[in-house]
Amino acid sequence: MAMDVVDYEIFGSEMQYVEVELDPGEAAIGEAGVMMYMQDGITMDTIFGDGSQQGGFFGKLMGAGKRLLTGEGLFTTVFQNSGAGKQRVAFAAPYPGKIVPMDLNQLGGTIICQKDSFLCAAKGVALGIAFQKKLGVGLFGGEGFIMQKLDGDGMAFVHAGGTLMERTLAPGETLRVDTGCVVAFQPTVDFDIQFVGKIKSAIFGGEGLFFATLRGPGKVWLQSLPLSRLANRIILSAPAAGGRSADQGSLLGAGVLGGLIGGGSDD
């Protein structure tokens, strides 16, 4: 399927959004809930799969099944310019970080990314799955076991939490990374999961039992703030969710003062 060629601009610093400009008849696809705004000439439609499959119902069913395996929904939202002139639609990042524009035509046609990092793309980009075939990844990969594969020659946009690191690995060059910090990599990069190696480090180090290894050649994108890490910190700091409040480190925290002022005694 021919890709729609779209122009874009990214706004903001910590909480970014990308504005995509569509010529008449052009379209973009986005994950559910990421649309920020659209101009009057843009029409929105929900389709089965990702809109890139040929072959009728069974082709669409295969595309939808791939999305379901990566933890995404069966349906994709398509935003098409049905007007006479250029129109814009914007997609917002779900949490603090950076939006990464990826020209698949310049990156070899395929990118493998974490299943929750895809934001939007030009219509025609195929959203598939990339099973990691190695035993270590399958048993212990967690976030990295089933990843999303973006195929095509158009623009795609993924989101990295926190600060983005983009690096091109030389042949044989290796990085050891927290599994949640991997955003995306080219398929030429060898991806595996390895045990930390020391029981004491695994139990008391706070970094988990396993880390990912990325071996070049190829380009990799890493994030400093995975969504899972951000969510864990929020839960640990939320008293309503069983965590402790931020003022509990104080001798006269709000809990103590509140009890005194509010008459917390039995009298």
C-alpha positions in Angstrom: 0.0 0.0 0.0 1.4 3.5 -0.9 2.3 5.6 2.1 0.9 9.0 2.6 3.7 11.6 2.8 3.0 14.0 5.7 4.6 17.1 6.9 4.9 17.6 10.7 6.2 19.9 13.5 6.9 18.9 17.1 6.0 21.5 19.9 7.0 21.7 23.5 9.9 20.4 25.6 8.9 18.0 28.4 5.2 17.5 27.4 5.4 17.4 23.7 2.8 17.1 20.9 3.3 16.6 17.2 1.2 18.4 14.6 0.8 16.6 11.3 -0.2 18.5 8.2 -2.3 16.5 5.7 -2.9 17.4 2.0 -6.4 16.7 0.7 -7.0 12.9 0.7 -4.0 12.2 3.0 -4.5 10.4 6.3 -2.6 9.5 9.5 -3.2 6.7 12.0 -3.0 7.1 15.8 -3.4 5.1 18.9 -6.6 5.5 20.9 -6.6 8.5 23.2 -3.6 10.4 21.8 -5.4 12.9 19.5 -5.0 16.4 20.9 -6.9 18.5 18.3 -7.9 18.5 14.6 -9.0 21.1 12.2 -12.5 21.3 10.8 -11.6 19.5 7.5 -10.3 16.4 9.2 -12.6 13.4 9.5 -12.1 10.7 12.1 -12.9 7.0 11.6 -12.2 3.8 13.5 -11.0 0.9 11.5 -10.3 -2.8 12.1 -6.6 -3.4 12.3 -4.2 -0.7 11.2 -5.5 0.1 7.7 -2.4 -1.3 5.9 -3.7 -4.8 5.1 -4.8 -6.0 1.7 -6.9 -9.1 1.1 -10.2 -8.2 2.5 -11.6 -9.3 5.8 -9.0 -12.0 6.6 -6.1 -9.5 5.9 -7.7 -7.1 8.3 -8.3 -9.9 10.9 -4.6 -10.7 10.8 -3.6 -7.1 11.3 -6.1 -6.8 14.2 -4.8 -10.0 15.8 -1.2 -8.7 15.7 -2.2 -5.6 17.5 -4.0 -7.7 20.1 -0.9 -9.8 20.8 1.1 -6.6 21.4 -1.4 -5.5 24.0 -3.0 -2.9 21.8 -6.7 -2.7 20.8 -8.2 -4.4 17.8 -9.0 -1.0 16.2 -7.0 2.0 15.0 -8.2 5.5 14.5 -7.7 7.1 11.1 -7.6 10.9 10.6 -8.2 11.9 7.0 -8.2 15.3 5.3 -11.6 15.4 3.5 -11.4 19.1 2.8 -10.1 21.1 -0.1 -6.9 22.5 1.4 -4.2 21.5 3.9 -5.5 20.6 7.3 -3.7 19.7 10.6 -4.2 17.1 13.3 -2.2 16.9 16.5 -1.2 14.0 18.7 0.0 14.4 22.3 2.6 12.5 24.3 0.9 10.5 27.1 3.5 11.4 29.8 6.7 13.6 30.1 9.3 12.7 27.5 10.2 13.2 23.9 8.4 12.4 20.6 10.8 10.7 18.2 10.1 11.2 14.4 11.3 8.2 12.4 11.5 8.2 8.6 11.2 4.5 7.9 12.4 5.0 4.3 15.7 6.2 5.7 15.9 3.6 8.4 15.7 0.6 6.2 11.9 0.2 6.2 11.5 -1.5 9.6 11.8 -0.4 13.2 11.1 -2.6 16.3 9.8 -0.7 19.3 8.2 -1.2 22.7 4.5 -2.0 22.4 3.5 1.1 24.3 5.8 3.6 22.6 4.0 4.0 19.2 2.1 7.3 19.0 1.0 7.8 15.3 2.1 7.4 11.7 1.3 8.2 8.1 -1.5 5.9 6.9 0.1 2.9 5.1 2.7 2.1 7.9 2.0 -1.5 9.0 1.8 -2.2 12.7 2.9 -5.7 13.3 4.6 -7.8 16.0 8.2 -8.8 16.5 8.6 -12.0 18.6 12.0 -12.2 20.2 13.0 -15.8 19.5 15.8 -16.3 22.0 15.0 -18.4 25.1 16.3 -15.8 27.5 14.0 -13.1 26.1 11.0 -15.5 26.0 11.4 -16.6 29.6 12.5 -13.3 31.3 12.0 -10.6 28.8 8.9 -9.0 30.5 8.4 -5.7 28.6 10.7 -6.8 25.8 9.3 -10.2 24.9 6.6 -9.2 22.4 7.5 -6.0 20.7 5.8 -3.9 18.0 7.2 -3.8 14.4 6.6 -0.8 12.2 7.0 -1.5 8.5 6.8 0.8 5.5 8.5 3.9 3.9 6.5 6.7 5.6 6.8 8.7 8.8 6.2 7.1 12.2 6.3 8.8 15.6 7.2 7.0 18.9 7.3 8.4 22.4 10.3 8.1 24.8 9.8 8.8 28.5 12.1 11.3 30.2 15.2 12.1 28.2 15.9 10.4 24.9 19.2 8.7 24.0 19.8 8.0 20.3 22.9 6.0 19.4 24.3 4.1 16.5 26.1 1.0 17.6 29.1 -0.2 15.6 29.4 -3.9 14.7 29.9 -5.9 17.9 29.4 -2.9 20.1 27.2 -3.8 23.1 25.0 -1.9 25.5 23.5 -3.4 28.6 20.2 -1.7 29.4 17.3 -1.9 31.8 14.6 -3.8 29.9 12.1 -0.9 30.3 14.5 1.7 29.0 14.6 0.2 25.4 12.4 2.4 23.2 13.2 1.1 19.7 16.0 -0.4 17.6 16.7 -1.4 14.0 16.3 -5.1 13.2 20.0 -5.4 12.5 20.6 -5.0 16.3 20.8 -8.2 18.2 18.5 -8.1 21.3 18.8 -10.5 24.2 18.0 -10.7 27.9 20.7 -11.6 30.4 20.8 -12.4 34.2 22.4 -9.8 36.4 24.9 -12.4 37.5 25.2 -11.9 41.2 22.4 -12.9 43.6 23.2 -10.1 46.0 23.0 -7.5 43.3 19.7 -9.0 42.0 18.1 -9.0 45.5 19.4 -5.8 47.0 20.5 -3.7 44.0 17.0 -2.5 43.1 17.6 -2.9 39.4 15.8 -6.2 38.8 17.1 -9.7 38.0 17.7 -9.2 34.2 18.9 -6.6 31.8 18.7 -6.3 28.0 21.7 -6.5 25.8 21.8 -4.6 22.5 24.6 -5.5 20.1 25.3 -3.6 16.9 25.4 -2.8 14.1 22.4 -0.5 14.1 20.6 2.4 15.7 19.0 2.2 19.1 16.7 4.6 21.0 16.6 4.6 24.8 14.5 6.4 27.4 15.5 7.5 30.9 11.9 7.2 32.3 10.0 4.1 31.4 6.2 4.3 32.0 6.4 1.3 34.4 9.0 3.1 36.5 7.0 6.3 36.6 3.8 4.4 37.6 5.6 2.5 40.4 6.9 5.7 41.9 3.5 7.3 41.8 1.9 4.3 43.5 4.6 4.2 46.2 3.9 7.9 46.9 0.1 7.6 46.9 -1.4 6.9 50.4 -4.7 6.0 48.8 -3.0 3.2 46.9 -1.2 1.9 50.0 1.9 4.0 49.6 3.3 6.5 52.1 2.7 10.2 51.8 5.6 12.5 51.1 5.4 14.2 54.5 5.9 11.1 56.6 9.6 11.8 56.8 8.9 14.8 58.9 8.6 14.6 62.7 5.6 16.9 62.6 4.0 15.6 59.3 0.5 16.5 58.2 -0.8 13.3 59.6 0.4 14.1 63.1 -0.7 17.7 63.0 -4.0 16.7 61.5 -4.6 14.3 64.3 -3.8 17.0 66.9 -5.8 19.8 65.3 -8.8 17.5 64.4 -9.1 16.1 67.9 -7.7 12.7 67.3 -7.9 11.6 70.9 -10.6 9.5 72.5 -11.7 12.2 74.9 
